[in-house]
Amino acid sequence: MKKLSLSIIILAAILSTPGSSKSKKGDQKDQNSKITFVEDVANKRIDVVIGGKLFTSYIWPDNICKPVLYPVFTSTGTEITRGFPIKPKTGERTDHPHQIGMWLTYGNVDGVDFWGNGSRGLGTTNTNGGVIKHLRVKKLSGGVGEGIMTTVESWTDKTGDELLSEKTEYHFIARGSTRIIDRITTLTAGKKEVTMPDTKEGMFAIRVARELELPSHEKTTFYSADGHPTEVDVMSNEKVSGNYRSSEGKSGPDVWGTRAKWMDLYGNIGNEKISVVICDHPKNPNYPTFWHARDYGLFAANPLGSNDFTNGKEQLNFNISAGQSVTFRYRVIITGNHLYDDEINTYSDDFALKYK
């Protein structure tokens, strides 16, 4: 009986040691940053879950013309993407229904518009619109701190002919309360050269929540409480707090059409301070990218729109030769606090080193 009591005392002492406490904290930390994938092929959806909470979903429903990441949340569960047109929220704008979640497309691929297709609403296609078809998932690998998903897509014209094949590698990263998405997309031409002439309509983009737009006083249409689009002469800016700032010191609407290695869109949603940063990569074509960043909530990096962004002073008639490939690399940083320049530069430098 005495031996049993002594054993219990020793066990209790071990469990109460600082090392044991650290182990428990480590286990909890691992659980908070554990990334898993939940496949729902029937509904054309793969959920990305971090620490048991939905971070984003990769979706490819039949009523939109490209796969997207939608919705996207902060670590606390605050949605940073616009709900319209999939799940409209009261007070949201109803413009550009083809701008859903986070995506990568381009407005002129051999004359075919992949960017604007579906601009008349869910389930619609445009006369010259192209469709990016999800073909398969090559890899799903969860883990602590980082999960990887690799997908294969086909960029097809109105007749169904493939113009480009796509392989995209997504890295979903958790660093404390910070969430990161690295998207590495390789586009490959088939048996003939593919042209991608200058247009501002591109390329890697996210459509953000109303609160992260920049205040404006223009006439617009928004989604009203009764569930119908309503036109107003001046839209309310209550709770609208977004602003842009670039790595080159530009801010506000003035960032549009300028070059920068990163762009920060920051504002408040409720009581949470939000930063959404997109980083360009030194290996991308035409680095540093131009920014097609609008006050109404479109936040896009477009390296190929030189003519539009420079008023004709620069031209970039980009093409991919037959059988050749080009890779576009982008990092998105999502935080529940506003970031300083040196913090963003650290993330940006890490991104540049991670992917060659």
C-alpha positions as CSV (number, residue, x, y, z in Angstrom):
1,M,0.0,0.0,0.0
2,K,2.9,2.4,0.8
3,K,4.5,1.6,-2.5
4,L,1.3,2.4,-4.4
5,S,1.1,5.7,-2.6
6,L,4.7,6.5,-3.4
7,S,4.1,5.8,-7.0
8,I,1.1,8.1,-7.1
9,I,3.2,10.9,-5.5
10,I,6.0,10.4,-8.0
11,L,3.5,10.5,-11.0
12,A,1.8,13.6,-9.6
13,A,5.2,15.3,-9.3
14,I,6.1,14.4,-12.9
15,L,2.9,15.8,-14.2
16,S,3.3,19.0,-12.3
17,T,6.8,19.7,-13.6
18,P,7.4,22.7,-15.9
19,G,8.5,20.4,-18.7
20,S,5.1,18.6,-18.6
21,S,3.3,22.0,-18.7
22,K,5.3,23.1,-21.7
23,S,4.4,19.8,-23.4
24,K,0.7,20.5,-22.9
25,K,1.1,24.0,-24.2
26,G,3.0,22.7,-27.2
27,D,0.3,20.2,-27.9
28,Q,-2.3,22.9,-27.7
29,K,-0.3,25.1,-30.0
30,D,0.0,22.3,-32.5
31,Q,-3.8,21.8,-32.4
32,N,-4.4,25.5,-32.9
33,S,-2.2,25.5,-36.1
34,K,-3.2,22.0,-37.4
35,I,-4.4,22.2,-41.0
36,T,-6.8,19.7,-42.4
37,F,-8.8,19.3,-45.6
38,V,-12.4,18.2,-45.8
39,E,-13.4,17.0,-49.2
40,D,-17.0,17.3,-50.4
41,V,-16.7,16.2,-54.1
42,A,-20.5,16.0,-54.5
43,N,-20.8,19.7,-53.7
44,K,-17.6,20.5,-55.5
45,R,-15.9,21.9,-52.4
46,I,-12.8,21.3,-50.3
47,D,-12.7,23.0,-46.9
48,V,-9.5,24.2,-45.4
49,V,-9.7,23.9,-41.6
50,I,-7.1,25.4,-39.2
51,G,-7.4,24.5,-35.5
52,G,-10.8,23.1,-36.1
53,K,-12.1,26.4,-37.7
54,L,-12.9,27.0,-41.3
55,F,-10.3,29.2,-43.0
56,T,-11.5,29.0,-46.6
57,S,-13.0,26.7,-49.1
58,Y,-11.8,25.8,-52.6
59,I,-15.0,25.6,-54.7
60,W,-15.8,24.9,-58.4
61,P,-19.6,25.0,-58.7
62,D,-21.3,24.9,-62.1
63,N,-22.7,28.4,-61.8
64,I,-19.4,30.2,-61.8
65,C,-16.7,30.2,-64.5
66,K,-13.6,29.4,-62.5
67,P,-12.5,27.7,-59.3
68,V,-12.2,30.2,-56.4
69,L,-11.3,30.3,-52.7
70,Y,-14.5,31.5,-51.0
71,P,-15.2,32.5,-48.3
72,V,-12.0,33.6,-46.5
73,F,-11.8,34.2,-42.8
74,T,-9.4,35.6,-40.2
75,S,-8.3,33.4,-37.4
76,T,-11.1,34.7,-35.2
77,G,-13.7,33.8,-37.8
78,T,-14.3,37.3,-39.3
79,E,-15.1,37.0,-43.0
80,I,-13.0,39.3,-45.2
81,T,-14.6,38.4,-48.6
82,R,-17.7,39.9,-50.1
83,G,-20.7,37.5,-49.9
84,F,-22.5,38.7,-53.1
85,P,-23.5,37.0,-55.4
86,I,-23.2,33.6,-53.6
87,K,-24.4,34.6,-50.1
88,P,-25.3,38.3,-50.3
89,K,-25.3,40.4,-47.2
90,T,-27.3,43.5,-46.5
91,G,-25.4,46.7,-47.5
92,E,-23.1,45.0,-50.0
93,R,-22.5,46.3,-53.5
94,T,-24.0,44.2,-56.3
95,D,-21.6,45.2,-59.1
96,H,-19.3,42.8,-60.9
97,P,-20.9,39.4,-59.9
98,H,-18.0,37.6,-61.5
99,Q,-15.7,38.9,-58.8
100,I,-16.0,36.1,-56.2
101,G,-13.7,35.3,-53.3
102,M,-10.0,34.9,-54.4
103,W,-9.1,33.9,-58.0
104,L,-6.6,34.1,-60.8
105,T,-7.8,34.8,-64.4
106,Y,-7.0,37.1,-67.3
107,G,-9.2,39.2,-69.6
108,N,-7.5,38.4,-72.9
109,V,-6.1,35.0,-73.7
110,D,-6.1,34.6,-77.5
111,G,-9.0,37.0,-77.5
112,V,-11.0,35.0,-74.9
113,D,-12.1,36.8,-71.7
114,F,-11.6,34.6,-68.6
115,W,-11.7,37.6,-66.2
116,G,-15.1,39.0,-67.0
117,N,-17.0,35.8,-67.9
118,G,-20.1,35.5,-65.8
119,S,-20.5,39.2,-65.4
120,R,-24.3,39.0,-65.9
121,G,-24.7,36.9,-62.7
122,L,-24.4,33.3,-61.4
123,G,-25.0,30.7,-64.1
124,T,-24.3,33.0,-67.0
125,T,-21.6,33.1,-69.6
126,N,-20.5,35.9,-71.9
127,T,-20.2,35.6,-75.7
128,N,-16.4,35.6,-75.7
129,G,-16.0,34.2,-72.2
130,G,-13.6,31.5,-71.3
131,V,-14.1,28.9,-68.5
132,I,-11.5,27.5,-66.2
133,K,-12.5,23.9,-65.5
134,H,-11.3,22.1,-62.4
135,L,-10.1,18.7,-63.4
136,R,-8.7,17.0,-60.4
137,V,-6.8,17.3,-57.1
138,K,-3.3,16.0,-57.3
139,K,-2.3,16.4,-53.7
140,L,-3.8,17.1,-50.3
141,S,-1.4,17.2,-47.4
142,G,-2.4,18.5,-44.0
143,G,0.0,19.2,-41.2
144,V,0.9,21.5,-38.3
145,G,1.5,25.0,-39.4
146,E,1.2,24.3,-43.2
147,G,-1.1,22.3,-45.5
148,I,-0.6,21.9,-49.2
149,M,-3.2,21.4,-52.0
150,T,-2.3,20.9,-55.6
151,T,-5.0,21.2,-58.3
152,V,-5.2,20.8,-62.1
153,E,-7.3,23.0,-64.3
154,S,-8.0,23.7,-68.0
155,W,-8.5,27.1,-69.5
156,T,-11.1,26.5,-72.3
157,D,-12.7,28.7,-74.9
158,K,-16.4,28.8,-75.8
159,T,-16.1,25.7,-77.9
160,G,-14.4,23.7,-75.1
161,D,-10.9,23.8,-76.7
162,E,-8.1,24.1,-74.2
163,L,-5.9,27.2,-74.5
164,L,-3.9,26.7,-71.4
165,S,-3.4,23.9,-68.8
166,E,-3.0,25.0,-65.2
167,K,-1.3,23.4,-62.2
168,T,-1.7,25.3,-59.0
169,E,-0.1,24.6,-55.6
170,Y,-1.7,26.2,-52.6
171,H,0.2,26.5,-49.3
172,F,-2.1,27.3,-46.4
173,I,0.0,28.5,-43.5
174,A,-0.8,29.3,-39.9
175,R,1.6,31.4,-37.8
176,G,-0.1,32.2,-34.5
177,S,-3.1,34.3,-35.4
178,T,-1.7,35.1,-38.8
179,R,-3.1,33.3,-41.9
180,I,-1.2,33.0,-45.2
181,I,-2.1,31.7,-48.6
182,D,0.7,31.1,-51.1
183,R,-0.6,30.5,-54.6
184,I,1.9,29.1,-57.1
185,T,0.2,28.8,-60.5
186,T,1.9,27.4,-63.7
187,L,0.2,27.9,-67.0
188,T,1.3,25.8,-70.0
189,A,0.5,26.4,-73.7
190,G,-0.4,23.5,-75.9
191,K,0.7,22.9,-79.5
192,K,0.5,26.6,-80.4
193,E,1.6,29.9,-79.0
194,V,-0.9,31.6,-76.6
195,T,-1.1,35.4,-76.6
196,M,-2.0,37.5,-73.5
197,P,-2.1,41.1,-74.8
198,D,-2.2,44.1,-72.5
199,T,-5.4,44.6,-70.5
200,K,-6.2,45.9,-67.0
201,E,-8.6,43.1,-66.5
202,G,-6.5,40.7,-64.4
203,M,-5.0,38.9,-62.7
204,F,-4.6,37.6,-59.1
205,A,-7.4,39.1,-57.1
206,I,-9.7,39.1,-54.1
207,R,-13.0,40.9,-53.7
208,V,-13.2,42.1,-50.1
209,A,-16.0,42.7,-47.6
210,R,-17.9,46.1,-47.6
211,E,-16.1,47.2,-44.5
212,L,-12.7,47.0,-46.2
213,E,-13.7,49.2,-49.2
214,L,-12.5,52.8,-49.3
215,P,-15.2,55.4,-48.5
216,S,-16.9,56.8,-51.6
217,H,-19.9,59.0,-52.5
218,E,-20.8,57.7,-55.9
219,K,-24.2,56.4,-57.1
220,T,-24.3,52.7,-56.8
221,T,-26.5,49.6,-56.3
222,F,-26.4,47.7,-53.0
223,Y,-28.1,44.6,-51.6
224,S,-30.9,45.8,-49.3
225,A,-32.4,44.3,-46.2
226,D,-35.4,43.0,-48.2
227,G,-33.1,41.0,-50.4
228,H,-33.3,43.1,-53.5
229,P,-30.7,45.3,-55.4
230,T,-31.4,48.9,-54.6
231,E,-29.9,51.9,-56.3
232,V,-28.9,54.9,-54.2
233,D,-27.4,58.3,-55.2
234,V,-25.0,58.3,-52.3
235,M,-24.1,55.0,-50.6
236,S,-23.6,55.1,-46.8
237,N,-20.0,54.9,-45.6
238,E,-20.9,53.8,-42.1
239,K,-18.5,51.1,-40.9
240,V,-16.4,51.5,-44.2
241,S,-12.8,52.0,-43.2
242,G,-10.5,50.5,-45.8
243,N,-7.3,52.1,-47.1
244,Y,-4.5,51.0,-49.4
245,R,-0.8,51.5,-48.8
246,S,2.0,50.2,-51.0
247,S,5.7,49.2,-50.5
248,E,6.5,52.4,-52.5
249,G,4.7,54.8,-50.2
250,K,1.6,55.3,-52.2
251,S,-1.8,55.2,-50.4
252,G,-5.5,55.5,-51.0
253,P,-7.0,55.4,-54.6
254,D,-3.6,56.7,-55.9
255,V,-2.2,53.1,-55.7
256,W,-4.2,52.2,-58.8
257,G,-1.9,51.5,-61.8
258,T,1.3,51.9,-59.8
259,R,4.0,49.3,-59.3
260,A,4.9,47.9,-55.9
261,K,6.3,44.6,-54.5
262,W,3.4,44.5,-52.0
263,M,0.1,46.2,-51.2
264,D,-1.6,46.3,-47.9
265,L,-5.4,46.8,-47.6
266,Y,-6.2,47.6,-44.0
267,G,-9.4,48.6,-42.1
268,N,-11.7,47.5,-39.3
269,I,-14.5,44.9,-39.4
270,G,-16.4,45.3,-36.1
271,N,-13.9,45.6,-33.3
272,E,-11.2,43.7,-35.3
273,K,-8.4,45.5,-37.0
274,I,-7.7,43.7,-40.3
275,S,-4.8,43.7,-42.8
276,V,-4.9,41.9,-46.1
277,V,-1.6,42.0,-47.9
278,I,-0.7,40.7,-51.3
279,C,3.0,40.1,-52.1
280,D,4.4,39.9,-55.6
281,H,7.4,37.6,-56.2
282,P,10.7,38.6,-57.8
283,K,10.5,35.7,-60.3
284,N,7.1,36.7,-61.6
285,P,6.9,38.3,-65.1
286,N,7.2,42.1,-65.1
287,Y,8.1,42.4,-61.4
288,P,7.2,44.5,-59.5
289,T,3.6,44.1,-60.5
290,F,1.1,46.8,-61.4
291,W,-1.9,47.1,-59.0
292,H,-5.5,47.0,-60.2
293,A,-6.7,48.0,-56.8
294,R,-10.0,49.7,-56.6
295,D,-11.9,51.7,-53.9
296,Y,-15.0,49.5,-54.4
297,G,-13.3,46.4,-53.0
298,L,-11.5,44.8,-55.9
299,F,-7.9,44.2,-54.8
300,A,-5.8,42.8,-57.7
301,A,-2.2,42.4,-58.8
302,N,-1.8,42.5,-62.6
303,P,1.7,42.3,-64.1
304,L,0.5,42.2,-67.7
305,G,-1.6,45.4,-68.1
306,S,1.3,47.8,-68.8
307,N,-0.5,49.8,-71.6
308,D,-3.6,50.6,-69.5
309,F,-1.7,51.4,-66.3
310,T,0.9,53.7,-68.0
311,N,-1.5,55.5,-70.4
312,G,0.2,53.8,-73.4
313,K,3.8,54.7,-72.3
314,E,4.7,51.0,-71.8
315,Q,3.6,48.0,-73.8
316,L,3.8,44.3,-72.8
317,N,2.3,41.9,-75.3
318,F,2.9,38.8,-73.3
319,N,2.8,35.3,-74.8
320,I,3.5,31.7,-73.9
321,S,5.3,29.8,-76.7
322,A,3.9,26.4,-77.8
323,G,4.7,23.8,-75.2
324,Q,6.2,26.3,-72.8
325,S,5.1,27.4,-69.3
326,V,5.0,30.5,-67.1
327,T,4.6,30.6,-63.3
328,F,2.9,33.2,-61.3
329,R,3.5,33.3,-57.5
330,Y,1.5,35.3,-55.0
331,R,1.3,35.5,-51.2
332,V,-1.7,36.7,-49.2
333,I,-1.3,37.6,-45.6
334,I,-4.4,38.0,-43.4
335,T,-4.1,39.3,-39.9
336,G,-6.4,40.5,-37.1
337,N,-4.1,43.6,-36.6
338,H,-2.6,46.3,-38.7
339,L,1.0,45.6,-39.9
340,Y,4.1,47.8,-40.0
341,D,6.2,48.0,-43.1
342,D,9.1,46.0,-41.6
343,E,6.7,43.2,-40.7
344,I,5.4,43.0,-44.2
345,N,8.9,43.2,-45.7
346,T,9.8,40.2,-43.5
347,Y,6.9,38.2,-44.9
348,S,7.7,39.3,-48.4
349,D,11.4,38.4,-48.1
350,D,10.4,35.0,-46.7
351,F,8.1,34.4,-49.7
352,A,10.8,35.4,-52.2
353,L,13.2,32.9,-50.7
354,K,10.7,30.0,-50.3
355,Y,9.8,29.7,-53.9
356,K,12.5,30.0,-56.6
